[in-house]
Amino acid sequence: MENVQGKPGLKNRRDFLKYLLGFGVLGFASAVIYPVLSYLKPPKQSEVEVTSVSAGKLSDFPKDSGKIVRFGNKPVIVVRSADGNLHALSAVCTHLECTVQFKKELGLIWCACHNGKYDLNGRNISGPPPRPLAPFNVVVKAGEIIISKIA
Amino acid sequence: MKNYLKNLYGWLNERFQLEDLVKFMGKKYVPVHRHSVWYYFGGVSLFFFIIQVTTGILLLFYYKGSADLAFESVQFIMSKVEFGWLVRSIHAWAANLFILSAFIHMFSVYFEKAYRKPRELTWITGMLMFFMCLGFGFSGYLLPWNTLSFFATKVGTDIVNAVPVIGAPLKVFIRGGDDVTGATLSRLFGFHVALFPGIFTILLAIHLILIQRQGISEPMHLSEKPASEKKTMPFFPNFMLRDLLLWLIVLNVLAVLAVFFPADLGHKADLFASAPAGIKPEWYFLFMFQSLKYFPSHILFAEGEMVGILLFGAAGLLWLLIPFWDRKSARGERNRFVNYLGLFAVLFIIILTILGWRS
């Protein structure tokens, strides 16, 4: 050892080898870890962009009732209130993503998971939901209920 | 027969010096005192783990881990496979009792302060296994792919989102996407049958080796007694035989529960149905679920949920690290604060579980 330390050239050479080894290990580790991490990240799957769907015939939709409609891969709740107005809202509770339902007795939209309540315009009025439900456009065309995204 | 065994032992002993190992195993003594009964819950938890691995492997022969097939394959196990209902019911019951027994084991170790120096790492490995038990419960719950499990997983994984910074990517990682879909099932299936058992086995090995190496903890009130007044029993064979007898009793209880209260299956998950009324998580998550209900939607600038999750996270961390902050017990002094804290935790869990159950 004394020999090595006595010669500064050798020490540098040793340091150089240490760095080489260190970088080698680091490079090797990242070459292993990077593909693994990338593999774990789920790939974005191309979805057909849905802009509007039909929720069925208005005549099949009694007053004071609600229904979950598939909008692409998200659920949308369509409610026909007691006075006949139609409301379409995202059915994903803003609290913890349970799917909400129309509660006839209360005339409200209700989430069973944590007792969150929204009015028919989607406003969060009681319970833990922090935000209102996102609204959708709803129109009746030739007796058919059409829901579309709000641009 | 006896001769053959003796020869086999001799053959192995000559090569691997089994005598040393037998000596190592034989020198462990179990203190005998009025709280000795709590020592059995570690062994009972171990037994449940063995049962879970065994029945889990059996279920794997028929289970199919995909959104299209999972529910039907469990239905097949329950209705077509001979004794399939029994294997699945035992797996489901043992899961619940495993967590219960792990709870009891953990609290008994806590109140006896058996985590104190020099057993800090035994406590840490035990706590990590306890958290993994909850992970096993959470991931296994989704596998039948029914309505309840679907929404439980939605809620459970969305809670992760409340964790600052890492929450959002972690949620996507667990779900295998933005939503709970078949991809989530595949991931949780992988966690449940491969990743978790692998890690758990390593932790368990460390846990058991540490206990073997250090012996079984003696309660603090005994350490003042002179050695002549202390009673012990050898672990092998006295304590182990008692352990085995208890395992037999546990197996019988399990069989009775599985036969008379078989696991049900519910309805297949429908991604476009509303969450059913009266939806609740499994009992061991109920106290957290119930307490989160009492948080308002906003506390100052943060969402109530986030504050709740952070509080639970901090409490869990404090609990995990108790051997390092309970200096008094480490010095052999009485620490009443730890007792009160433990009592508070037990009462909190019991009361909120009951409230959650009744709501």
Interface residues (C-beta under 8 A of the other chain):
Chain A: L40 K41 P42 Q45 I68 V69 R70 N73 P75 I77 A91 H95 L96 E97 C98 T99 V100 Q101 C111 A112 C113 H114 N115 N124 G127 P128 P129 P130
Chain B: F151 K154 V155 D158 I159 V172 F173 R175 G176 G177 D179 A183 L271 F272 A273 S274 A275 P276 A277 G278 I279 L292 K293 F295 P296 S297 H298 E303 G304 E305
